[in-house]
Amino acid sequence: MARRNTSNRSKSKPQREQRKKLKPKSKNQEEYIRSIAESDVTFCTGPAGSGKTAVAVGLACEYLLEKKVEKIILTRPVVESGSRGLGFLPGTMNEKIQPWLVPIIEEMNLYLTKDTVNCFRSSNTIELCPLEYMRGRNFHNSFMILDEAQNATFDQIKMFITRIGRDSKATLNGDLDQTDLIQHQSGLEYCIDKLDRLDGVGICRLGTEDIIRNTIISKILERL
């Protein structure tokens, strides 16, 4: 009896997606991870590519998988052109905020796999919440991430922080050199100055030496 050729079948068999593991790439990133673990609220500043979002997202995914939290809350300021707010945009609230949160979702896909992220989003275990619509809500047993916080005003950051509930953590990260707030001081910068050395609050500063996305970025930023 002729033997079946299974080589092609094994080659065509879909491979399981491999989850990315969170590993600090520098001493400052290591301190960032430690700060999040030890603090209720952590602020982090640094240039593009230094790992501000990657570390926060990676740790949030670990907390969720290890059942240290029940939910992940993702948000960022919506910097719009013109005076129209989110309410004027077509689609559901998730569809409206989606374009601004694509970088975070793409990072999250690496740590959880795309299918898992989609499943968690369907069950609202991962929630995309517009910053402007968080007022009045409380997030218990959650890992909250405010990305691009340099574009948030003081009132927005104050509102975000006061949404933190029991057994929750909040991280706020941004690049103070890339703020789009022309007429106002960045709320991130103000809060870091005022909350420095406050018990329960961690403040981390990443630099060009922490850039791991591509080494050319640090060279360009130093020259500019």
PEHUSUL-V206510 format. One record per backbone hydrogen bond with DSSP energy under -1.0 kcal/mol. CO is the residue of the C=O (numbers start at 1). NH is the residue of the N-H. If there is no record, write none. Layout:
BEGIN
co->{CO;CO}
nh->{NH;NH}
END
This chain:
BEGIN
co->{6;7;8;26;27;28;29;30;31;32;33;34;35;40;41;42;43;44;45;47;49;49;51;52;53;54;55;56;57;58;59;60;61;62;63;63;64;71;72;73;74;75;85;86;92;93;94;98;101;102;103;104;105;108;109;110;113;114;115;116;117;118;119;120;120;125;127;130;131;134;139;141;141;142;143;144;145;146;148;149;152;153;154;155;156;157;158;160;161;163;166;169;170;171;172;173;174;175;180;186;187;188;189;190;191;195;198;200;200;202;204;207;208;214;215;216;217;218;219;220}
nh->{10;11;12;30;31;32;33;34;35;36;37;38;39;170;202;172;204;174;206;50;212;213;55;56;57;58;59;60;61;62;63;64;65;66;68;69;67;143;127;145;129;147;88;89;96;97;98;101;105;106;107;108;109;112;113;20;117;118;119;120;121;122;123;125;126;72;74;133;134;137;165;70;71;169;73;171;75;173;151;152;187;157;158;159;160;161;162;163;164;139;141;144;42;146;44;149;46;178;182;190;191;192;193;194;195;198;201;40;41;43;45;210;211;217;219;220;221;222;223;224}
END
